[in-house]
Amino acid sequence: MTITVAVIEDHPLVMKAVIDELSKQPDIKVVGTAGHGSELPRLVRETSPDVVILDLGMVGGNFEPISAVTSLLHENPNVRILVLTGYDDEVYMRKLVEAGRLGMC
């Protein structure tokens, strides 16, 4: 079984590194990418991934991670989210975990 993945990351080098590592796995296929969190709903609608890898460190625009994760999981209850973050705020992290099924690294 192939796991489909969408990657949302605003740093081109990090995006490339994530895609390169995922491409080494024979049972993982990257089905879409986006450079900003505001593109998350469209990307998931268009690609129907099993997993979304989401960078929370994006700035600008109207992207708010907690509400974005909550909305995504409400509309797509089977998608799993892996959050990439440098945040170490325990309250913030707890709110994200409470928002739905996700992992963090």
MDAnalysis code that builds the backbone (N, CA, C; Angstrom):
import MDAnalysis as mda
import numpy as np

u = mda.Universe.empty(315, n_residues=105, atom_resindex=np.repeat(np.arange(105), 3), trajectory=True)
u.add_TopologyAttr("name", ["N", "CA", "C"] * 105)
u.add_TopologyAttr("resid", np.arange(1, 106))
u.add_TopologyAttr("resname", ["MET", "THR", "ILE", "THR", "VAL", "ALA", "VAL", "ILE", "GLU", "ASP", "HIS", "PRO", "LEU", "VAL", "MET", "LYS", "ALA", "VAL", "ILE", "ASP", "GLU", "LEU", "SER", "LYS", "GLN", "PRO", "ASP", "ILE", "LYS", "VAL", "VAL", "GLY", "THR", "ALA", "GLY", "HIS", "GLY", "SER", "GLU", "LEU", "PRO", "ARG", "LEU", "VAL", "ARG", "GLU", "THR", "SER", "PRO", "ASP", "VAL", "VAL", "ILE", "LEU", "ASP", "LEU", "GLY", "MET", "VAL", "GLY", "GLY", "ASN", "PHE", "GLU", "PRO", "ILE", "SER", "ALA", "VAL", "THR", "SER", "LEU", "LEU", "HIS", "GLU", "ASN", "PRO", "ASN", "VAL", "ARG", "ILE", "LEU", "VAL", "LEU", "THR", "GLY", "TYR", "ASP", "ASP", "GLU", "VAL", "TYR", "MET", "ARG", "LYS", "LEU", "VAL", "GLU", "ALA", "GLY", "ARG", "LEU", "GLY", "MET", "CYS"])
u.atoms.positions = np.array([
    [0.841, -1.190, 0.000],
    [0.000, 0.000, 0.000],
    [0.877, 1.240, 0.000],
    [0.571, 2.184, -0.860],
    [1.313, 3.430, -0.949],
    [0.642, 4.486, -0.085],
    [1.456, 5.207, 0.680],
    [0.983, 6.318, 1.506],
    [1.201, 7.595, 0.705],
    [0.123, 8.354, 0.513],
    [0.239, 9.605, -0.226],
    [0.436, 10.758, 0.749],
    [1.315, 11.693, 0.361],
    [1.712, 12.782, 1.256],
    [1.655, 14.112, 0.520],
    [1.144, 15.131, 1.208],
    [1.204, 16.510, 0.742],
    [2.104, 17.272, 1.708],
    [2.964, 18.134, 1.168],
    [3.928, 18.872, 1.986],
    [3.663, 20.361, 1.840],
    [3.490, 21.046, 2.994],
    [3.311, 22.488, 3.004],
    [4.479, 23.074, 3.794],
    [5.358, 23.767, 3.088],
    [6.601, 24.289, 3.672],
    [7.025, 25.515, 2.874],
    [7.362, 26.608, 3.581],
    [7.698, 27.831, 2.871],
    [9.188, 28.011, 2.593],
    [10.040, 27.201, 3.153],
    [11.475, 27.304, 2.884],
    [11.852, 26.283, 1.806],
    [12.296, 26.747, 0.640],
    [12.591, 25.838, -0.470],
    [13.600, 24.728, -0.122],
    [14.618, 25.031, 0.654],
    [15.598, 23.999, 0.997],
    [15.016, 22.935, 1.914],
    [14.190, 23.357, 2.854],
    [13.539, 22.392, 3.744],
    [12.554, 21.546, 2.941],
    [11.793, 22.204, 2.061],
    [10.855, 21.472, 1.199],
    [11.596, 20.416, 0.396],
    [12.707, 20.800, -0.222],
    [13.488, 19.859, -1.027],
    [14.000, 18.706, -0.178],
    [14.497, 19.007, 1.021],
    [15.018, 17.956, 1.903],
    [13.921, 16.963, 2.296],
    [12.752, 17.472, 2.639],
    [11.636, 16.603, 3.028],
    [11.227, 15.718, 1.848],
    [11.078, 16.311, 0.674],
    [10.674, 15.549, -0.511],
    [11.745, 14.523, -0.878],
    [13.011, 14.920, -0.817],
    [14.096, 13.988, -1.130],
    [14.079, 12.778, -0.200],
    [13.876, 13.016, 1.086],
    [13.841, 11.903, 2.043],
    [12.626, 11.010, 1.818],
    [11.485, 11.614, 1.580],
    [10.274, 10.820, 1.329],
    [10.410, 10.003, 0.045],
    [11.073, 10.566, -0.949],
    [11.233, 9.882, -2.234],
    [12.072, 8.614, -2.131],
    [12.841, 8.496, -1.080],
    [13.663, 7.302, -0.873],
    [12.840, 6.111, -0.396],
    [11.621, 6.380, 0.021],
    [10.758, 5.324, 0.555],
    [9.855, 4.786, -0.554],
    [9.931, 3.499, -0.856],
    [9.150, 2.965, -1.969],
    [7.634, 2.976, -1.742],
    [7.203, 3.061, -0.488],
    [5.767, 3.026, -0.205],
    [5.191, 4.403, 0.125],
    [5.943, 5.469, -0.200],
    [5.462, 6.836, 0.017],
    [5.526, 7.597, -1.298],
    [4.449, 8.317, -1.592],
    [4.402, 9.132, -2.806],
    [3.956, 10.548, -2.446],
    [4.769, 11.545, -2.780],
    [4.394, 12.941, -2.586],
    [3.455, 13.320, -3.720],
    [2.223, 13.689, -3.360],
    [1.199, 13.989, -4.361],
    [0.970, 15.481, -4.555],
    [1.580, 16.305, -3.692],
    [1.411, 17.737, -3.846],
    [2.245, 18.516, -2.857],
    [2.539, 19.753, -3.241],
    [3.295, 20.644, -2.366],
    [2.692, 22.042, -2.438],
    [2.951, 22.809, -1.395],
    [2.524, 24.203, -1.360],
    [3.519, 24.983, -0.516],
    [3.626, 26.270, -0.794],
    [4.592, 27.106, -0.112],
    [4.027, 27.948, 1.013],
    [2.726, 27.817, 1.286],
    [2.137, 28.594, 2.384],
    [0.917, 27.876, 2.944],
    [0.701, 28.018, 4.230],
    [-0.409, 27.362, 4.911],
    [-1.775, 27.719, 4.370],
    [-1.900, 28.919, 3.802],
    [-3.190, 29.310, 3.240],
    [-3.593, 28.412, 2.067],
    [-2.622, 27.695, 1.488],
    [-2.898, 26.796, 0.377],
    [-3.341, 25.400, 0.845],
    [-3.325, 25.177, 2.151],
    [-3.642, 23.867, 2.715],
    [-4.999, 23.317, 2.264],
    [-6.104, 24.048, 2.407],
    [-7.410, 23.476, 2.007],
    [-7.455, 23.076, 0.533],
    [-6.952, 23.945, -0.335],
    [-6.957, 23.649, -1.768],
    [-6.115, 22.418, -2.070],
    [-4.920, 22.352, -1.500],
    [-4.018, 21.230, -1.766],
    [-4.641, 19.904, -1.334],
    [-5.258, 19.888, -0.164],
    [-5.877, 18.647, 0.321],
    [-7.079, 18.275, -0.546],
    [-7.874, 19.258, -0.943],
    [-9.015, 18.977, -1.837],
    [-8.545, 18.369, -3.156],
    [-7.472, 18.919, -3.709],
    [-7.007, 18.489, -5.027],
    [-6.240, 17.169, -5.002],
    [-5.596, 16.840, -3.889],
    [-4.714, 15.664, -3.879],
    [-5.193, 14.525, -2.988],
    [-6.095, 14.781, -2.065],
    [-6.605, 13.777, -1.124],
    [-5.488, 12.929, -0.501],
    [-4.530, 13.564, 0.168],
    [-3.411, 12.802, 0.735],
    [-3.823, 12.020, 1.979],
    [-3.052, 10.979, 2.270],
    [-3.223, 10.251, 3.526],
    [-2.619, 11.048, 4.675],
    [-1.510, 11.738, 4.378],
    [-0.755, 12.480, 5.385],
    [-0.426, 13.863, 4.846],
    [-0.523, 14.862, 5.726],
    [-0.084, 16.223, 5.415],
    [1.095, 16.532, 6.332],
    [2.203, 16.953, 5.734],
    [3.332, 17.446, 6.513],
    [3.248, 18.962, 6.445],
    [3.060, 19.595, 7.608],
    [2.726, 21.013, 7.680],
    [3.742, 21.773, 8.518],
    [4.357, 22.768, 7.908],
    [5.268, 23.665, 8.618],
    [4.438, 24.730, 9.324],
    [4.670, 24.880, 10.629],
    [3.919, 25.900, 11.372],
    [4.634, 27.237, 11.430],
    [5.873, 27.290, 10.979],
    [6.661, 28.511, 11.103],
    [6.437, 29.513, 9.996],
    [5.405, 29.353, 9.202],
    [5.168, 30.265, 8.098],
    [4.622, 31.594, 8.596],
    [5.101, 32.662, 8.006],
    [4.653, 33.992, 8.409],
    [3.908, 34.650, 7.257],
    [3.097, 35.624, 7.606],
    [2.367, 36.364, 6.592],
    [1.042, 35.727, 6.246],
    [0.234, 36.481, 5.550],
    [-1.066, 35.965, 5.129],
    [-1.997, 35.774, 6.306],
    [-3.033, 34.993, 6.102],
    [-4.039, 34.779, 7.141],
    [-3.986, 33.355, 7.696],
    [-2.824, 32.724, 7.666],
    [-2.685, 31.350, 8.154],
    [-2.599, 31.333, 9.669],
    [-3.525, 30.633, 10.312],
    [-3.508, 30.445, 11.754],
    [-3.532, 28.947, 11.987],
    [-2.428, 28.354, 12.467],
    [-2.265, 26.897, 12.513],
    [-3.347, 26.129, 13.256],
    [-3.753, 26.582, 14.424],
    [-4.711, 25.804, 15.213],
    [-6.057, 25.715, 14.500],
    [-6.564, 26.832, 14.020],
    [-7.844, 26.778, 13.307],
    [-7.700, 26.052, 11.974],
    [-6.547, 26.161, 11.322],
    [-6.326, 25.450, 10.063],
    [-6.355, 23.939, 10.273],
    [-5.687, 23.466, 11.326],
    [-5.678, 22.029, 11.633],
    [-7.082, 21.557, 11.991],
    [-7.779, 22.326, 12.814],
    [-9.139, 21.973, 13.213],
    [-10.061, 21.876, 11.999],
    [-10.008, 22.872, 11.127],
    [-10.857, 22.881, 9.925],
    [-10.505, 21.727, 8.990],
    [-9.213, 21.509, 8.797],
    [-8.778, 20.435, 7.908],
    [-9.311, 19.091, 8.377],
    [-9.180, 18.819, 9.668],
    [-9.625, 17.533, 10.199],
    [-11.144, 17.408, 10.220],
    [-11.833, 18.527, 10.367],
    [-13.294, 18.500, 10.316],
    [-13.768, 18.118, 8.907],
    [-13.120, 18.685, 7.891],
    [-13.507, 18.434, 6.505],
    [-12.922, 17.144, 5.943],
    [-11.805, 16.678, 6.537],
    [-11.097, 15.494, 6.037],
    [-10.704, 14.621, 7.220],
    [-11.658, 13.946, 7.837],
    [-11.386, 13.231, 9.088],
    [-10.371, 12.089, 8.979],
    [-10.096, 11.610, 7.779],
    [-9.153, 10.494, 7.643],
    [-7.714, 10.925, 7.412],
    [-7.480, 12.201, 7.162],
    [-6.116, 12.665, 6.922],
    [-5.344, 12.729, 8.247],
    [-4.071, 12.416, 8.184],
    [-3.193, 12.527, 9.347],
    [-2.261, 13.705, 9.103],
    [-1.866, 14.380, 10.168],
    [-1.025, 15.567, 10.043],
    [0.250, 15.372, 10.845],
    [1.367, 15.658, 10.186],
    [2.663, 15.697, 10.853],
    [3.117, 17.143, 10.804],
    [3.301, 17.749, 11.966],
    [3.662, 19.155, 12.063],
    [5.171, 19.290, 12.197],
    [5.742, 20.138, 11.358],
    [7.148, 20.518, 11.492],
    [7.176, 21.854, 12.224],
    [7.914, 21.926, 13.309],
    [7.928, 23.171, 14.056],
    [9.177, 23.328, 14.900],
    [9.539, 24.561, 15.121],
    [10.615, 24.890, 16.037],
    [10.061, 25.465, 17.332],
    [8.734, 25.575, 17.418],
    [8.098, 26.093, 18.622],
    [8.287, 25.124, 19.771],
    [8.509, 25.674, 20.961],
    [8.605, 24.809, 22.133],
    [7.648, 25.257, 23.240],
    [6.658, 26.050, 22.874],
    [5.652, 26.524, 23.811],
    [4.687, 25.374, 24.110],
    [4.701, 24.889, 25.358],
    [3.907, 23.719, 25.736],
    [2.410, 23.938, 25.545],
    [1.907, 25.121, 25.881],
    [0.474, 25.412, 25.739],
    [0.080, 25.388, 24.261],
    [0.890, 25.995, 23.425],
    [0.632, 26.022, 21.982],
    [0.612, 24.606, 21.417],
    [1.590, 23.810, 21.792],
    [1.664, 22.432, 21.314],
    [0.471, 21.609, 21.785],
    [0.062, 21.797, 23.032],
    [-1.091, 21.067, 23.556],
    [-2.346, 21.422, 22.771],
    [-2.519, 22.713, 22.446],
    [-3.692, 23.132, 21.670],
    [-3.704, 22.480, 20.293],
    [-2.534, 22.357, 19.681],
    [-2.472, 21.701, 18.373],
    [-2.814, 20.221, 18.475],
    [-2.302, 19.562, 19.498],
    [-2.609, 18.139, 19.682],
    [-4.099, 17.966, 19.944],
    [-4.673, 18.844, 20.744],
    [-6.103, 18.768, 21.035],
    [-6.958, 19.036, 19.794],
    [-6.411, 19.759, 18.828],
    [-7.153, 20.094, 17.619],
    [-7.413, 18.868, 16.755],
    [-6.612, 17.822, 16.916],
    [-6.851, 16.617, 16.120],
    [-5.687, 15.667, 16.121],
    [-5.824, 14.639, 15.270],
    [-4.809, 13.586, 15.178],
    [-3.591, 14.118, 14.442],
    [-2.519, 14.333, 15.177],
    [-1.315, 14.785, 14.536],
    [-0.089, 14.405, 15.343],
    [1.041, 14.451, 14.681],
    [2.317, 14.232, 15.321],
    [3.179, 15.446, 15.082],
    [4.219, 15.586, 15.874],
    [5.106, 16.735, 15.742],
    [6.555, 16.315, 15.711],
    [7.319, 17.059, 14.931],
    [8.757, 16.851, 14.938],
    [9.459, 18.175, 14.684],
])
